[in-house]
Amino acid sequence: MATSSATIDAWPSSPYSSSAPDGEVLRSLHRLARDLSAAEAPAPFLRAVFASVSRRARLLAAVFDDLLLSSGGPLLLLQRSASLCLREVLLVLQRFKALVADCAARSRTRLLLQSDEVAARARELQHDLATLLDLLPVADLGLADDVADLLALASRQCRRAAGAAEPAELKAGVLALIHEVEREIVPERETLEGILEEVGINDPASCSDEIETLEREIGDRAAERWTPAMIALVGLLRYAKCVLFSAATPRHVVGSSKALDLDGDDGEGAEEEPPSPPLDFRCPVSLELMSDPVVASSGQTYDRDSITRWFGSGKSTCPKTGQVLTNLELVPNKALKNLIARWCRENGVAVEAAEASGKAEPAPVVAANKAALEAARMTASFLVKKLSASSFSSHESTRRVVHEIRLLAKSGSDNRAFIGEAGAAGLLVPLLRSEEDAALQLEAVTALLNLSILDANKKRIMHAEGAVDALCDVMTRPGASWRAKENAAATVLSLAAVHAYRRRLGRNARVVESVVELARAGPPSTKKDALAALLSLSGERENVGRLVDAGAAEVAAAAVGESEAAAAVLASLAKRGGAEAIVALDGAVARLVAEMRRGTEWSRECAAAALVLLCRRQGAKAAAQVMAVSGVEWAIWELLGNGTERGRRKAASLGRACRRWAAAANAANAEQSTTECPTTTTSGSAPALTTAS
């Protein structure tokens, strides 16, 4: 393993290259030798390698200490040969320190896979150091005999390091374990425990940290040769964590998305939870925090992975608006990506950013890695069996198992599939009604939400006995936290993505009433998810009547200006039979006109679409309300000038509708004037809308 040039180049300029005084070189040597003598092995299996480095460094530190005491301080001037040799020694020690720092930053299992390279690099550096110590003119340095003996001893020890043993047996055992998992052989508990102990992973916290570090290294393609083994190790570590450490109390893990552990305004204990990701930062398809936002030809933004899978399934429509796309090209949204990264940094949320620069992601490797898949399947099966058994045990043990299921369901569609196939949905549903344990209820509803992202699991949840009623219980029960209510609404949204389930959910009066009430009374993050669920439910015409009766139009109109989904809900309701109810709401039209000017791009075009639909469905009654709003002409003009392509089309349609109403009003006025006073002109007619021409 060669030490990375970036690591060495980052080191402060060396005295060798900057022609520093000999005294400064000697002080740098003394400081480096002391640092290396205190360096600890990053993993137990490298203890022998690092111990040998530490012993050599202690000998050198004693030599340099003696030189500093006897040399005359910073004005020390050495013979040229001694000076050059010491500067070369300094470079070798700098490389030693870079190697130590590099190893400390790696995951332990990756270090194990690359242990032969690390040991070879350490031997090479010790050999270089031995050569330099042999060449060092001891007589020119004026060293005492015992100090010179220390130099000779250090040189001899560096030579002997060439035969240092490597942890080959442990590495072979880990690779053999991966091959066994690949052949669907369940690892023995004692074997797992022994290997993790030798690697230095002995508690759930260190196991979780190891998984996170490994995943980051896989994403960074830090060791491409070992990437398949590293991916398999991630799955194996997840399994080991559940089998060996499942009795430990779970720690709070910050999720990276709404669907994956969204945090909301939870009242009590909310100071321990990060804020919920803004709606604009979540992909409309997967509900996850976007790592690589891209813009489709419709102007809507999606996570690259989600929209690519959407197109790959044979669809050519915009998932959010439903319009047929003229092309399937995707443009990176770098501005939004930077905003998401800044939000994650400010709120302590870890997100695996997928570089849009063309860097390949590890997902295809994961899909082809049978060992990783089998490890994930074993983990899911173990957890679901444990959940089935823990249902007769304490709430605490059940909560720990559900916590692990929730975390596993965060990490990919394969894991969600394995958990669903193992029967987790039916076991999680009863836990939603856990009135005496709010934490268990939250874990269960979040786990169910994570599972629902996968289409196959949507069917399993919808067919689980009492699942829909249990979600309604969470949304309506006073004792449930807002975060649990929010995730229940998001689960309804996820389930409603399937056409048949959207219709079935819309027929359920409890679902409709629960979601509407959340949109009316919930905190901002909960209201956003409830409105998103209403938008999905309103996509089915037969649901609209029940939604309107439950007050969906009223709560959406009240939320215009607060949530961009509100205008979309009104447009969807107006399109499918709710126009009359919207026009009858006091101030609804005025709010939509205002949203055309001050909203986001999507909410502006949705507001314009809603107004066009109201004018078409309700005619003069709606158009009169639109024209009565002060500044409507400017709102139309602005959207025509700087709106999205769809927004400009809707603004033009709204302008034509208003012109037709104005022309009809003028004609009516003229006819009335002619009837009442035939000799009178029609100078009192309503002004035409010139702004839409």
C-alpha positions in Angstrom: 0.0 0.0 0.0 1.6 3.3 -1.1 0.9 6.3 1.1 -1.3 8.7 -0.7 0.6 11.7 -2.2 -2.2 13.9 -1.0 -1.5 12.9 2.6 2.2 13.6 2.3 1.8 16.8 0.2 -0.6 18.1 2.9 2.3 17.9 5.4 3.9 21.3 6.2 6.9 22.1 4.0 9.8 20.0 5.2 13.1 21.5 6.4 14.8 19.5 3.6 12.9 21.4 0.9 12.9 24.8 2.6 16.6 24.7 3.7 15.7 25.2 7.3 18.6 25.5 9.8 20.1 22.3 11.2 18.7 23.1 14.6 15.2 23.3 13.3 15.7 20.0 11.5 16.8 18.4 14.7 13.8 19.7 16.7 11.5 18.4 14.0 13.1 15.0 14.1 12.7 14.9 17.9 9.1 15.9 17.8 8.2 13.4 15.1 10.0 10.6 16.9 8.1 11.3 20.1 4.8 11.4 18.2 5.5 8.1 16.5 6.6 6.5 19.8 3.1 7.3 21.2 1.2 6.1 18.1 -1.4 3.4 18.9 -2.4 0.6 16.5 -5.7 1.4 14.8 -6.7 -2.3 15.1 -5.6 -5.2 17.3 -4.3 -7.2 14.3 -1.8 -4.4 13.5 -0.5 -4.2 17.0 2.8 -6.0 16.2 3.5 -3.7 13.2 2.8 -0.5 15.1 4.6 -1.7 18.2 7.8 -2.2 16.2 7.5 1.3 14.8 6.9 2.7 18.2 10.0 1.0 19.7 12.3 2.3 16.9 10.8 5.8 17.4 11.5 5.7 21.1 15.2 4.9 20.5 15.5 7.7 17.9 13.7 10.1 20.3 16.4 9.4 22.9 19.2 10.0 20.4 17.7 13.3 19.1 17.0 14.4 22.7 20.7 13.9 23.5 21.7 15.8 20.3 19.5 18.7 21.2 21.0 18.9 24.7 24.6 18.8 23.6 24.4 20.7 20.3 24.1 24.3 21.1 20.5 24.8 20.2 19.0 26.5 17.1 22.4 27.7 15.9 23.6 24.2 15.5 25.7 23.7 12.3 26.4 20.1 11.2 28.7 18.7 8.6 27.1 18.6 5.2 26.9 14.8 5.0 25.3 14.6 8.5 22.9 17.4 7.7 21.7 15.8 4.4 21.4 12.4 6.0 19.3 13.8 8.9 17.0 15.6 6.5 16.4 12.3 4.7 15.6 10.7 8.0 13.1 13.4 8.6 11.4 12.6 5.3 11.1 8.9 6.2 9.6 9.8 9.6 7.1 12.1 7.9 6.1 9.2 5.7 5.8 7.0 8.8 3.4 9.6 10.4 1.4 9.9 7.2 1.1 6.1 7.2 -0.1 6.1 10.8 -2.7 8.9 10.1 -3.9 7.1 6.9 -4.4 3.8 8.8 -6.2 5.6 11.6 -8.7 7.1 9.2 -9.7 3.7 7.6 -12.3 1.3 8.6 -10.8 -1.7 10.6 -12.1 -4.3 8.2 -10.7 -2.5 5.2 -7.4 -2.3 7.1 -7.6 -6.1 7.6 -8.1 -6.6 3.9 -5.2 -4.4 3.1 -3.1 -5.5 6.1 -0.4 -7.1 3.9 0.0 -3.8 2.0 0.2 -1.8 5.3 2.8 -4.2 6.7 4.8 -4.1 3.4 4.8 -0.3 3.5 5.9 -0.3 7.1 8.7 -2.7 6.3 9.8 -0.7 3.4 10.0 2.5 5.5 11.9 0.7 8.2 14.4 -0.6 5.7 14.9 2.9 4.3 15.4 4.2 7.9 17.9 1.4 8.6 19.9 2.3 5.5 20.0 6.0 6.5 21.0 5.2 10.0 23.9 3.1 8.7 25.0 6.0 6.5 24.7 8.6 9.2 28.3 9.8 10.1 28.1 9.2 13.9 31.6 10.6 14.4 30.6 14.0 12.9 27.7 14.2 15.4 29.9 13.8 18.4 27.6 11.3 20.1 28.5 9.6 23.3 29.1 5.8 23.0 25.9 4.8 24.7 23.9 7.1 22.4 25.7 5.7 19.3 24.8 2.3 20.6 21.1 3.3 20.5 21.4 4.3 16.9 23.0 1.0 16.0 20.3 -0.9 17.9 17.6 1.1 16.1 19.2 0.2 12.8 19.4 -3.5 13.7 15.8 -3.6 14.8 14.7 -1.9 11.6 16.5 -4.6 9.6 14.7 -7.4 11.6 11.3 -5.8 10.9 11.5 -7.3 7.4 10.3 -10.5 8.9 7.3 -9.1 10.8 4.3 -11.4 10.7 1.0 -10.3 9.0 -2.5 -11.1 10.2 -2.9 -13.5 7.3 -4.9 -16.1 9.3 -7.5 -13.6 10.5 -7.9 -12.2 7.0 -8.3 -15.7 5.5 -10.9 -16.4 8.1 -12.9 -13.3 7.2 -12.8 -14.1 3.5 -13.8 -17.7 4.2 -16.8 -16.4 6.2 -17.8 -14.2 3.3 -17.7 -17.3 1.0 -19.8 -19.3 3.4 -22.4 -16.5 3.5 -22.3 -16.5 -0.3 -23.2 -20.2 -0.2 -26.1 -19.4 2.1 -24.4 -20.9 5.2 -25.5 -19.0 8.3 -22.4 -18.0 10.3 -22.0 -19.5 13.7 -22.3 -17.0 16.6 -19.0 -18.1 18.2 -17.2 -17.6 14.9 -18.6 -14.1 14.4 -17.8 -13.2 18.0 -14.2 -14.3 17.7 -13.6 -12.5 14.4 -15.1 -9.2 15.6 -13.1 -9.4 18.8 -9.9 -9.8 16.9 -10.8 -6.9 14.6 -11.6 -4.8 17.6 -15.4 -4.4 17.3 -17.0 -5.3 20.6 -20.1 -3.2 21.1 -23.0 -1.8 19.0 -21.5 1.7 18.8 -18.2 0.5 17.3 -20.1 -1.8 15.0 -22.3 1.0 13.7 -19.3 3.3 13.3 -17.5 0.6 11.3 -20.5 0.1 9.0 -20.8 3.9 8.4 -17.1 4.2 7.7 -17.1 1.2 5.3 -20.1 2.6 3.4 -18.4 5.9 3.0 -15.2 4.2 1.7 -17.3 2.2 -0.8 -18.9 5.3 -2.0 -15.5 7.1 -2.3 -14.1 4.0 -4.2 -11.2 4.1 -1.8 -10.1 0.5 -2.5 -11.6 -0.7 -5.8 -9.8 -4.0 -5.6 -11.5 -4.9 -2.4 -14.9 -3.2 -3.1 -16.9 -6.5 -3.4 -15.5 -7.8 -0.2 -16.2 -4.5 1.6 -19.8 -4.5 0.4 -20.1 -8.1 1.7 -18.6 -7.0 5.0 -21.2 -4.3 5.4 -23.9 -6.9 5.2 -22.1 -9.3 7.4 -21.5 -6.5 10.1 -25.2 -5.7 10.0 -26.0 -9.3 10.7 -23.4 -9.5 13.4 -24.7 -6.4 15.0 -28.2 -7.8 15.3 -27.0 -11.3 16.4 -24.3 -10.2 18.9 -25.5 -6.8 20.1 -29.2 -6.9 19.8 -29.6 -6.8 23.6 -27.9 -3.4 23.7 -30.0 -0.2 24.0 -30.3 1.4 20.6 -28.8 4.8 20.2 -30.6 7.6 18.3 -29.6 7.5 14.7 -30.1 10.6 12.6 -31.9 9.7 9.4 -31.2 11.1 6.0 -34.6 11.6 4.8 -38.3 12.0 5.5 -39.1 8.5 4.6 -36.0 7.3 6.4 -36.4 8.5 9.9 -37.9 11.9 9.4 -37.8 14.0 12.5 -40.6 16.5 13.2 -41.8 18.8 15.9 -42.2 16.3 18.6 -42.8 18.4 21.6 -41.3 16.6 24.5 -37.7 15.5 23.8 -37.7 17.4 20.5 -34.4 19.0 21.4 -32.7 15.7 20.8 -34.0 15.3 17.3 -32.8 17.2 14.2 -35.4 19.2 12.2 -37.3 17.6 9.4 -35.8 18.1 5.9 -37.6 20.8 3.9 -40.1 19.4 1.4 -38.1 20.8 -1.5 -35.1 18.7 -0.4 -37.0 15.4 -0.7 -37.5 13.4 -3.9 -41.2 13.3 -4.8 -40.8 9.6 -5.9 -38.9 8.0 -3.0 -39.6 10.6 -0.3 -35.9 10.4 0.6 -33.6 13.4 1.0 -32.1 13.9 -2.4 -28.4 13.2 -2.8 -28.1 14.0 -6.5 -31.0 16.3 -7.5 -31.7 16.5 -11.3 -34.3 18.4 -13.3 -36.6 16.6 -15.7 -37.9 18.2 -18.9 -41.1 19.1 -17.0 -39.1 21.4 -14.7 -39.6 19.2 -11.7 -36.7 18.0 -9.6 -36.1 14.4 -8.5 -33.2 12.3 -7.1 -31.3 10.9 -10.0 -31.6 7.3 -8.8 -35.4 7.5 -8.3 -36.2 9.2 -11.6 -33.9 6.8 -13.5 -35.7 3.8 -12.0 -39.0 5.5 -13.0 -37.9 5.8 -16.6 -36.3 2.4 -16.5 -39.7 0.9 -15.7 -41.0 2.1 -19.1 -42.7 5.3 -18.0 -42.3 8.6 -19.8 -44.4 10.9 -17.7 -43.5 13.3 -15.0 -44.3 11.5 -11.6 -45.3 14.8 -10.0 -47.4 16.5 -12.6 -48.4 13.5 -14.8 -47.6 15.3 -18.0 -46.0 13.4 -20.9 -42.3 14.4 -21.2 -40.9 15.6 -24.5 -37.6 13.9 -23.7 -36.0 11.9 -20.8 -32.9 14.1 -20.4 -31.9 15.0 -16.8 -30.0 18.2 -15.9 -28.1 18.3 -12.6 -29.6 20.8 -10.1 -26.3 21.9 -8.6 -27.7 24.9 -6.7 -30.2 22.6 -4.9 -27.5 20.1 -4.2 -25.4 22.7 -2.5 -28.4 23.9 -0.4 -29.0 20.3 0.7 -25.4 19.8 1.6 -25.4 23.0 3.6 -28.6 22.0 5.4 -27.1 18.6 6.3 -24.0 20.2 7.7 -25.9 22.8 9.7 -28.3 20.1 11.2 -25.8 17.3 11.7 -27.5 15.0 9.1 -25.3 12.5 7.4 -26.0 12.2 3.7 -24.2 10.1 1.1 -23.8 12.6 -1.7 -23.7 10.9 -5.1 -21.3 13.0 -7.3 -22.9 14.2 -10.4 -19.5 14.4 -12.1 -19.8 11.0 -13.6 -18.3 9.1 -10.7 -19.7 5.6 -10.6 -21.8 4.6 -7.6 -21.4 1.3 -5.8 -25.1 0.3 -6.3 -24.4 -2.0 -9.3 -21.7 -3.8 -7.4 -24.1 -4.3 -4.5 -26.6 -5.8 -6.8 -24.1 -8.3 -8.1 -22.7 -9.2 -4.7 -24.3 -12.4 -3.6 -22.6 -12.5 -0.2 -24.0 -9.0 0.6 -27.5 -10.0 -0.5 -27.4 -13.3 1.5 -26.1 -11.5 4.6 -29.0 -9.0 4.3 -31.5 -11.8 3.9 -30.1 -13.6 7.0 -30.3 -10.3 9.0 -33.9 -9.7 7.9 -34.9 -13.2 8.7 -33.2 -13.1 12.1 -34.8 -9.8 13.1 -38.3 -10.8 12.0 -38.1 -14.1 13.9 -36.8 -12.2 16.9 -39.7 -9.7 16.6 -42.2 -12.5 16.5 -40.7 -14.0 19.7 -40.3 -10.6 21.4 -44.1 -9.8 21.0 -44.5 -12.0 24.1 -41.6 -10.2 25.9 -41.1 -6.7 27.2 -41.7 -3.5 25.3 -38.0 -2.6 25.6 -36.8 -5.7 23.9 -39.4 -5.3 21.2 -38.4 -1.7 20.7 -34.8 -2.7 20.2 -35.7 -5.2 17.5 -38.0 -2.8 15.7 -35.3 -0.2 15.9 -32.9 -2.5 14.0 -35.6 -3.3 11.4 -36.1 0.3 10.9 -32.4 0.9 10.4 -32.1 -2.1 8.0 -35.0 -0.8 5.9 -33.1 2.5 5.5 -30.3 0.9 3.5 -31.7 -0.2 0.2 -34.6 -1.8 -1.7 -33.0 -5.3 -1.3 -33.2 -5.0 2.4 -36.8 -3.8 2.3 -37.7 -6.7 0.1 -36.1 -9.2 2.4 -37.8 -7.7 5.5 -41.1 -7.7 3.7 -40.7 -11.3 2.5 -39.9 -12.4 6.0 -43.4 -11.1 7.1 -42.4 -8.0 9.1 -45.5 -5.9 8.0 -48.0 -8.1 9.8 -45.9 -8.0 13.0 -45.4 -4.2 12.9 -49.0 -3.3 12.5 -50.2 -4.2 16.0 -47.3 -2.1 17.4 -48.8 1.0 15.9 -51.5 0.8 18.6 -48.9 0.8 21.4 -50.5 3.5 23.6 -48.3 2.9 26.6 -45.0 3.1 24.7 -44.8 6.1 22.4 -41.2 5.3 21.4 -42.2 1.8 20.2 -45.1 3.3 18.3 -42.7 5.8 16.6 -40.2 3.1 15.7 -42.9 0.8 14.3 -44.6 3.5 12.1 -41.2 4.7 10.8 -40.2 1.1 10.0 -43.5 0.6 8.2 -42.9 3.8 6.3 -39.4 2.7 5.2 -40.8 -0.6 4.0 -43.6 1.0 2.1 -41.2 2.7 -0.3 -40.9 -0.7 -2.1 -43.9 -1.5 -4.3 -44.0 -5.1 -3.3 -44.3 -4.1 0.4 -47.1 -1.7 -0.3 -49.2 -4.8 -1.2 -48.1 -6.6 2.0 -49.0 -3.6 4.1 -52.4 -3.1 2.5 -53.2 -6.7 2.9 -52.0 -6.9 6.5 -55.0 -7.1 8.8 -55.9 -3.8 10.4 -53.0 -1.9 8.8 -55.0 1.0 7.5 -57.1 1.4 10.7 -53.8 1.3 12.7 -52.4 4.1 10.6 -55.5 6.1 11.3 -55.2 5.4 15.0 -51.7 6.9 15.0 -52.9 10.0 13.1 -55.8 10.6 15.4 -54.7 9.4 18.8 -54.0 12.3 21.2 -51.1 10.5 22.9 -49.2 9.9 19.7 -46.3 12.2 18.9 -46.5 14.6 16.0 -43.5 12.8 14.5 -45.4 9.5 14.6 -48.5 11.2 13.1 -46.3 12.7 10.4 -44.8 9.4 9.4 -48.3 7.7 9.4 -49.4 10.4 6.9 -46.3 9.8 4.9 -47.1 6.1 4.8 -50.5 6.8 3.5 -48.9 9.0 0.8 -46.5 6.2 -0.1 -49.3 3.6 -0.3 -51.5 5.9 -2.4 -48.8 5.9 -5.1 -50.5 2.7 -6.4 -53.6 3.5 -8.3 -55.8 0.7 -6.8 -54.7 1.5 -3.2 -55.3 5.2 -3.8 -58.9 4.4 -4.6 -59.2 2.0 -1.7 -57.7 4.5 0.8 -60.0 7.3 -0.5 -63.1 5.1 0.1 -62.1 4.8 3.8 -63.7 7.7 5.6 -61.3 7.5 8.5 -58.3 7.8 6.3 -59.7 10.9 4.6 -60.8 12.6 7.9 -57.5 11.8 9.6 -55.3 13.2 6.8 -57.5 16.3 6.5 -57.3 16.9 10.3 -53.5 16.6 10.2 -53.4 19.2 7.4 -55.6 21.5 9.4 -54.0 21.2 12.9 -50.6 19.7 12.5 -47.2 21.6 12.8 -45.6 22.7 9.5 -43.7 19.5 8.7 -46.7 17.3 9.5 -49.0 19.6 7.5 -46.7 19.3 4.5 -47.0 15.5 4.5 -50.7 15.6 5.1 -51.1 17.9 2.1 -48.9 15.7 0.0 -51.2 12.7 0.9 -54.3 14.8 0.0 -52.7 15.6 -3.3 -52.2 11.9 -4.0 -55.7 10.9 -2.9 -57.3 13.6 -5.0 -55.7 12.1 -8.1 -58.7 9.7 -8.1 -61.9 11.3 -9.2 -64.2 9.2 -7.0 -62.2 10.4 -3.9 -62.8 14.1 -4.5 -66.3 14.2 -3.2 -65.3 12.6 0.1 -62.3 14.9 0.3 -64.4 18.0 -0.2 -67.0 16.9 2.3 -64.2 16.3 4.9 -62.9 19.9 4.3 -59.9 19.2 2.1 -60.5 22.3 0.0 -60.8 24.5 3.0 -57.5 23.3 4.6 -55.7 23.5 1.3 -56.9 27.0 0.7 -55.8 28.0 4.2 -52.4 26.5 3.6 -51.7 28.4 0.3 -48.7 30.5 0.9 -47.4 28.2 3.6 -46.9 25.0 1.7 -46.4 24.7 -2.0 -48.4 21.5 -2.2 -51.6 23.4 -1.2 -52.0 25.0 -4.6 -51.5 21.6 -6.2 -54.2 20.1 -4.0 -56.7 22.8 -5.1 -55.8 22.3 -8.7 -56.3 18.6 -8.4 -59.6 19.0 -6.6 -60.8 21.6 -9.2 -59.9 19.2 -12.0 -62.0 16.4 -10.7 -65.2 17.9 -9.4 -64.3 20.2 -6.5 -64.3 23.5 -8.4 -67.6 24.7 -6.9 -66.5 24.1 -3.4 -63.3 26.1 -3.9 -65.0 29.0 -5.5 -67.5 29.1 -2.6 -64.6 29.5 -0.1 -64.0 33.1 1.0 -60.6 34.3 -0.2 -59.5 31.1 -1.9 -59.2 32.7 -5.4 -57.4 35.7 -3.9 -54.9 33.4 -2.2 -54.2 31.6 -5.5 -53.6 34.8 -7.4 -51.2 35.9 -4.7 -49.4 32.6 -4.9 -48.9 33.2 -8.7 -46.6 36.1 -7.7 -44.8 35.0 -4.6 -44.7 31.2 -4.6 -42.1 28.7 -5.8 -42.0 27.8 -9.4 -44.1 24.7 -8.9 -46.7 26.4 -6.6 -47.0 29.3 -9.1 -47.8 27.0 -12.0 -50.2 25.0 -9.8 -51.9 28.2 -8.7 -52.3 29.2 -12.3 -53.6 25.8 -13.2 -56.1 25.9 -10.4 -57.4 29.3 -11.5 -57.7 28.1 -15.1 -59.7 25.0 -14.0 -62.0 27.1 -11.8 -62.7 29.5 -14.7 -63.5 26.5 -17.0 -65.6 24.7 -14.5 -67.4 27.6 -12.9 -67.3 30.1 -15.7 -68.2 33.7 -15.0 -68.6 33.1 -11.3 -64.9 32.2 -10.9 -63.6 34.6 -13.6 -65.4 37.5 -11.8 -63.6 36.6 -8.6 -60.2 36.4 -10.4 -60.7 39.8 -12.1 -61.8 41.3 -8.8 -58.4 40.6 -7.2 -56.1 43.6 -7.4 -52.9 43.0 -9.4 -54.1 39.9 -11.2 -52.9 41.4 -14.5 -49.4 41.8 -13.1 -49.5 38.2 -11.7 -50.3 36.9 -15.2 -47.7 39.0 -16.9 -45.0 38.0 -14.4 -45.8 34.3 -14.9 -45.8 34.7 -18.6 -42.4 36.3 -18.5 -40.5 34.2 -16.0 -42.5 31.1 -15.2 -41.8 27.5 -16.2 -43.0 26.3 -19.5 -46.1 24.8 -18.0 -46.6 27.9 -15.9 -46.5 30.2 -19.0 -49.0 28.0 -20.7 -51.4 28.2 -17.7 -50.9 31.9 -17.4 -51.8 32.3 -21.1 -54.9 30.2 -20.7 -55.9 32.2 -17.6 -55.4 35.4 -19.6 -57.7 34.1 -22.4 -60.3 33.0 -19.9 -60.3 36.5 -18.3 -60.5 38.2 -21.7 -63.5 36.1 -22.6 -65.2 37.0 -19.4 -64.4 40.7 -19.9 -65.8 40.5 -23.5 -68.9 38.8 -22.3 -69.3 41.4 -19.6 -68.9 44.2 -22.1 -71.4 42.6 -24.4 -73.9 42.2 -21.6 -73.4 45.8 -20.5 -73.8 47.0 -24.1 -77.0 45.0 -24.5 -78.4 46.3 -21.3 -77.6 49.9 -22.2 -79.2 49.5 -25.6 -82.3 48.1 -24.1 -82.6 50.8 -21.5 -81.5 53.7 -23.7 -81.1 52.9 -27.4 -79.4 56.2 -28.2 -76.7 55.7 -25.5 -73.2 54.4 -26.4 -71.5 51.6 -24.5 -68.7 53.7 -23.0 -69.4 52.2 -19.5 -68.3 48.7 -20.5 -65.8 46.7 -18.4 -62.1 47.2 -19.5 -60.6 44.4 -21.5 -57.7 42.4 -20.0 -54.8 43.6 -22.1 -52.1 41.9 -20.1 -52.8 38.5 -21.6 -52.6 39.5 -25.2 
